[in-house]
């Protein structure tokens, strides 16, 4: 049961030393109760008090990690129902299945296809996060052979999906240090699966009543409590394959109970396997679970037209709404520009950059694009906030040494901020040309007006 602020205060040193950053121990206790601080911020708390406070200071949704080295996936750890309340921090991991029934050639082809799946969107390179090896054959030998091939050809974090504890344990022996997720424990195999998870110190997924196709939240609740009683701390919940409406309801109830009621048996991230044969429904289900509130989604499809909208949705949801996506402020080249090529200027808001740059490329005219640091604001917004001023543009021009790059002294500003032209000429000493208002006008401008 979570402790109140006053209960926590009774266990603190009560010295009001301010070392934690709060003015008093009572203020710090209230922050702990509201999950706005962590106990480690208090350097003087006693070992006894720390042990008593561990339950209260733990995040309402545990943070679970998979993988090793440079290939670590983190899920959970969220503190809000809606990202506009704060933000979401640990994006939904996307895993692709590999069935152990595949022949050697087909299995290698699928591994290579998963490894090559990569997308670039607004300057970010996005790849598939995990591989889920599924024991579809019910054969331990085939499962382990497939695992060997995956380990040789991929470093992605793994989900080992088999109901057989012996198969799982044999698989874990093959991948020490890789920290896979075991999928999954049910009431029939919980003891053996828990023993394997504890021995290898890895997370364990729980699927409720394995004898029924649709485990209820009550069954999942009971299993979570039993797993915790066996000493399992890293848990992933699997509500099971229901229709979209019922699954959405389950995920929402789990999230609300963990955050609003601090209900510990549901204070863990969720994994959802998506088994639709219709690719449009696969996209709908995946995007729904990304928004509310899956920690991992596992897909069978490796088609790019299925994965791209899912990845785009995830990127949008897990972009901090209070922190715009930006590109690096610097001078960009398009084509093979020389000393006579035009220089255009814009802000470092990624949407602006990726709207302007394709139009410059489409013009076929070699050109430079000078990007200033506007703290991620668009042109008009940055101008209104005084983040895109003649002084800032001139300073960026000086830092990039434009005078040594081109033989002319002409710079093109966006048409919407034509008002900057006079002042910019004064502070920079360059001739300022007013470009088109819309990015779509850039090709025509460079072909017909630039001289």
Secondary structure, DSSP 8 states (H G I E B T S, - for coil): ----HHHHHHHS------TTSSSSHHHHHHHHHTTSS-GGG-TT--HHHHHHHHHHHS-SS-EEEEEETTEEEEEE----SSGGGS---S--EEEEEEETTS-HHHHHHHHHHHHH-EEEETTEEEE--EEEEE-TT--HHHHHHHHHHHHHH--SEEEEE-S-HHHHHHHHHHSTTS--EEEEE-TTTHHHHHHHHHHHT--EEE-S-TTSSS--HHHHHHHHHHHHHTT---EEE---S--HHHHHHHHHHHHHHHHHS--GGG-S-BEEEE--SSHHHHHHHHHHHHHTT-SEEEES---HHHHHHHHHHHHHHTS-TTS--B---SEEEESS--TTSEEEEEE-BHHHHHHHHHHHHHHT--EEEEEE--TT--HHHHHHTTSS-HHHHHHHHHHTTGGGT-SS-EEEE-GGGGGGHHHHHHHH-SEEEE--SSGGGHHHHHHHT--
